[in-house]
Amino acid sequence: MKLATIGYEAATQDAVIGKLKAAGVEVLIDVRAVAASRRAGFSKTLLAASLKEAGIDYVHLRQLGTPKPGRDAARKGRIGEMRAIFEDHLAEPGAQLELAKATEIAREKTTALLCYEADACGCHRAIVAERICEAIAFEVENL
């Protein structure tokens, strides 16, 4: 089985939904701490409605988002610092509950994790994917 990840940094909403459909994704888990975006079509309400129209479920798990200091570090290219901040955050009870929920969703349906960064290697969603893969033997596909 596969677990997909996708970033929308340089993409349109139509392109992202097209990639999700082509990959057979049934559920998109939004792992942004703040599900708002200046990029057209990627704020929570509009994204959820567009995904529903495309036959894809939407779930926002805010506690799986990077805290502001981690986002700031990532913007400055300090990926190691972002990872350390996010790992600490991921140990918190709320994040652990949402990680368990994401794992259960991925166990039941073809799932993708969404965040902003185009490159999964520089994004916390790679860490979330790693943790899910510790519980379930998934191959990760970065769309």
JOCOR-V585399 format. One record per helix or strand of 2 or more residues. SS is the DSSP state (a for helix, b for strand). FROM is the first residue (numbers start at 0). TO is the last residue. If there is no record, write none. Layout:
{{SS;FROM;TO} {SS;FROM;TO}}
This chain:
{{b;1;6} {a;12;21} {b;26;29} {a;43;52} {b;56;59} {a;61;63} {a;67;74} {a;78;89} {a;92;107} {b;110;114} {a;119;121} {a;124;134} {b;138;141}}
